[in-house]
């Protein structure tokens, strides 16, 4: 490997880090913090790797956590400064790195959920569950990853492990504007991107094509065929994968479309009861927050089996996101999918506003490419596809829609 091969480029700091520097820093580490709490993506990656190399359990904290949130976890300044010394008896380079880190089979890392439905929950994963879908191959050694997830959450960690175990270059896209992202794809000949559907919707207004991209992975939110088609036009040489994953269980399923297949060997570990997806406890990480139904964990994800198979299902939405409108249950994902299919729409968010008469009034925030599109135009479009109670009473045309710490739509 070229000693000057780029390990990481961070546009937020305008800094490139070579693999030579990465290994030099890794080999000079004398102690490892018990908690990672920084917005420096290089330090996050370096410390996670060091903890794995030296088999030291570690806690990864979101750098956006406020002091009050840390206090709820029982953490203070003193605990965040705690470090554990390591013996400088390991020297790694590109030749022995992968074998060295794979020896840490009892290593554990603790993360927190995004907390979109309450206080963030602490989940601990071992090496096996966190790296369940990591693939190591000579065919992947020249991959260049566009890193589009929060590095302190499970999706970001999994992308990092996929990249580092193949000694790939990582280009940090998280937090950059759509224009900056498109420029970075060109400048660094990015080949792989893994991100949320919301991330991709921010890119699809582009009329350009990016031929270097050979693999696109989407996860974290509902994925729909309309977005798939638009992404296929922008990334004509890319294989597009849809991944089902959670902080609680890691990555579980992958598909080439909006339906997932349950492998026969996993059929005993997954079941659907009353339209909700349940997974067996041994597929989970470790957490005091898990509420089990016998040996099963209810994901609260609404799914449906496809007519032709009892091993294939589609993700419908989140149970706790359903909106009561006049006694009808409205799935915001369904409404957003139709809104997003309008050719002028970039991204939308549907939510309910409390109403004493009908429970909730349905509202949509929408960003559009064409400023000539009006609320009336969008409502007329929706009338062709949706029942009246599913059509938002109010449609706000906005410049941007807020996302969560993990890059998903921020639900109201």
N, C-alpha and C positions, 0 to 999 in steps of 0.2 A: 504493500500500500504506500502511495506517495505520502511522505511525512507531512506535506503541506495540505493534504486533503482536508477540506472544511468539515469540522464536526458540527458547528452551529453558527448560523448568522442570525443576530438579533437586531432587526431594524429599529426597534425602540431605543436601543443604545448605540446603533450604528457600529456594531462590533462583530468581527469574524473571529471564531475560535477554531484553531486547527486541531486535528486529532493528536498531533505531537504535544500541543499544550495541554490538551485534556488528559493524556496519559501522564505527563509530567506532574500535573497537579494531583492526579489520583495517587501517584506513587509517593508523593510528599506529605500526604495527609497524616497527621499525628493523632487526631481525635475526631469523633463524629458527634454532631449534636443529636440529642434525643428527639428534638422537634425541628422540622424545617418550616421556617416562617419568614419568607423573603419573596420579593417580586423579581429577583434576579434569576432568569430562567437557566443561565449557565450554572449558577450555584445550586439550583434545585436539581438539575440533572446530575451534576457532579456528586452531590451528597447522597442522592438516591443510589447511584452506582457504587459509591464507597460503602454504604450500609450493606448493600447486597454482596459486595466483594468480601467484606469482613464479617458477614453474617451477623450484623447488628440490627435488631429491630428498630424501627423508626416510625415517627408520626409525621404525616404530611398535612400541614395546615394551609388553608386558603389565605393568601396574602391580603385578601379583602376583609378578613375577620376583624371586627372592631374589638376594642378592649372589653366591652360588656359581653360580647359573645365568648371571648376567650375565658372570661371569668365564669361563665356558665359551664364551661368544660373543666373548671377547676385549675386553670392555668394562670400564672402570673409571670412577671419579668424574670424572677429567679428560676422558675422551672424552664422557661424558654432558653435560658443560658446554659442549661445542663448539658455536659458533653461527656463522652466516654472515650478513653484513650484506646488506641490500637497499636499493636506491635508492627513495626515497619519491616515485616518479613515477607511481604508480597510485592513483587514487581510485575506489572502487567504491560503488555504491548499488544499490537494487533494480532500477534501469533498465538498468544495464550489467554487472551482476555475472555473469550466466550466460554472456554472450558473452566476458567477460574470462577466466573460468576455463577455458572450452572452448578457448582459444587455446593452452593448455599441453599440446600433444599429445605431447611427448617426456618429460613428467613421469613419475617413477617413485616408488613407495612400497614399502618392504620391511616385511613382517610375519613373524610366527612362527606355526607351527602350535601347537595346544594341548599337544602333547607327551604325549598320553594313552597312546601306545605306545612312548615313549622320549623322548630329548632333543628339545625343540622344533626344528623345521627352519625355516631362513630361506628365504622365498619373496619374490621381487620381481615386482611387477605394474606395467604401464604403464597409462596412462589408458584405453586401449581395452578391455583385459581386465577392469579393475576396475569399469568402468561399463557392461559389456556389456548388462545388463538394465535400466538406468536409462531411465525414460520421462519426457519433459518435455511438459507439456500444460496449457492453460488450465483444462481440466476437473479438474486435480489441484491447482490453486493454493490451494484451501481445505482440503486434507487436513490432518489433525492426527495425527501419528505417535506411537504408543506404542512407545518405544524399549526393546526387551527383550533386546538382545544386549550382550555385552561390547564396549565401543567400540574396543578395541584389536585385535579380531579381524576377519577379512574380512567376516563376515556383518554385524557392526555397522557397518563402514565402508561397505558397500554400501547399507544402510538410510539412513545419514547422507547419502550422495550423492544418493539418490533424494529425500530430504526437502529438502536444501539447494538442489538444482537447480530445485525448484519453490517455493522460499521458504516452505516449510511450517513449522508449529509442531511442535516435538519435546518430548514428555513422557518423561523418563527413568523407565522402569519397572524397569530392571535392578537387582537387589539388594533390591527391595521385597517385602514379604509379599503373599500373595494378597489379603488384605483391603484392603491399601493400594492395590494395583493396581486392584481393582474400584472403589474410591472415586475414583481418579484418572480412570478411564474416564468416570465420571459427571460429575465436576467440570469436566473439560476437553473433554467431548464428543469423545473420541478417535474417529477414523474408520478408522484403519489400524493393524494390529499385525503385526509379523513376528517369529517366535520359534521355539524348538524345540518338538517335541511334548511334551517333559517340562514345559515352561512351561505349555502349555495344559492338561495333565492336572492341574496344581495349581489351575487355575481352575474346571474343570468340575464340582466338587461344588456350585458355586453354583446356587441355584434361581432366580436372577434372569435377566432378559433385558436385553440391551444393544442398543438399536435404532440407536444412532449409528454403530456399527461397520459399515462397508460393504466392507471388504477384510481378510481374514485370510490371512497367508502362513506356511507351516510349512516348516522345513528343518533339516538337520543330523542327523536321526535317521529311523528308519523310521516312516512314517505309516500308520495303519490305518483302515479304514472305521468301526469302532466309535467312535474318537475323532472322526472327521469328523461322525458323526451327533450326538454329544453337543455338539460345538461349534456345529453348525447350530441346535440348540435354544437355546443361550445367546446366539448372535449371529444372529438370524433374518434380518437384512437383509444379511448379509455374503456376499460371494463368497469361497470358501475355496480357496486355491492351495497346492499342494505343490511345493516347489522342490528340485532336486538341485544342490548346489554343493559346492565344496571349496576349501581355501586354495590348493591347487596350481593350480586352473583357474578359480576364480571360479564364477559361476552358469552352468549349462549347460542345464538343462531345467526346465520348469514344466508342471504339469497340474492338472486339477480333481479328481483322485482319487489313488489309490495306484499308478497306472501312468503311465509317461512315454512321450512320442512323440519319436522322433528325426526332426527336420526333414530333408527330402530334401537340402537344401543342406549339412547336417551329416553325412549318411550316410557320407561318405568319411573322416570324422574320428572316428568312434565305431565300435567293434566289440566283440562279445562272444565270448570264447574260453574254452571249458570252464567256462561259467557265470560268468566274471569280466569286468567292464567295463574296457575299454581305451580310452584317448583319445589322439589324435594329438598329438605334441609341440608343434605350433604353437598348440594350444589352451591350453598351459600358461603359467604365469609363468616366471621365471628362477630357477634354484636349482642349486647344486652337489650337492644331495642327491638329485636325480632319478636313478633307475635305470631306464633305458629298455630295452625289448626291441625293438631296431631303432629304428624311429621312433615306437614306442608306449609309453605309460605305463600300467602296471597299477595301477588304483585300489585293488585288493584288495576291491572291493565285489562281493558275490555278487548276480547278477541272473538273471532268466529272461525269455525272449521270451514274449509272449502267443500263444496258438494261432492267433489270427486275423490276425497281422501279424508281419513281421520288422523292423518299425520301432517297435514298442511293447514295453516291458519293465517288469518290476516289480523293485523293490529287495528283496532277500531278507535281507541282513545283511552283516556284515563277516567276511572270511575269517579274520582273526586273532582273532575272538571266538568261533569255534566251540569247543565243549567236548566232550572225549572222555569218554563215560560207558560203560564196559564194551565198548569197541570201536565204539560208535555215536557219530556226530557230532551233537551237539545244538546247534541254533541258538537262543541265548538270546532273540533278538527274537521268534521264533515262540512260545516259552513265555510271554514277557511279554505278547504280544498277547492270548493267551487269558486270562491272569490279569487283565489290565486290562479285559477284557470283562465281568467279574463286576460287577454293579451297585453293590456296596459298595466296590470298589477304586478308589483314586485313582491310584496309580502303583506300579510294581513294578520290581525289578532281580533278574535271574537270573544266577548265577555258579557256578563250580565250586570245590570245595575238594579239594585233592590227597588221593588215597586209594590205598594200595599195592595194593589188590586190583582195583579197577575203573577206576583212572586218576583219576576225579574223582567226588565226590558232588555232586549238584545241589542248590543252595540258592537260596531266593528271599527277598528282603526286600520287604515289602509294607506300604503305608500304606492304611488303610481309613477310610471315613466312619462306619461303624456298628461300635461297639465290641463288639457282640454276635457279630460274625463271628469264627469260630475257625479255627485251622489245619486242623482236621478238615473244616470246611465247605468251605474252599477246595480241599482235596485231593479231596473228593467231586465238586466242580464240575469240576475238571480231568480227572477220570477219564472224563467224558463226551466230552472233546474230544481228549485226548492219549494217545499210546501210553505204557505204563508207564515206559519208560526216560526219558521226557521230563518226568515229573512230579517236581518237587523233593522230595528226601527230607526236607528241613527247610524249613519256611516260618516266617520270623520276622515278626511283626507289629510294625512300628516306627513311631515318630512322624514321622520324616522320612528321606529318602534323599538322600545327598550328590550334588551335581552338579559338573561340571567348570568350568574357567574360562570355557568357552563356553556354559554353561547346559545341557549334555547330561548324561545319566546318567553318573555316575562308575563305570566298570567296576572290579571288584575284581581 
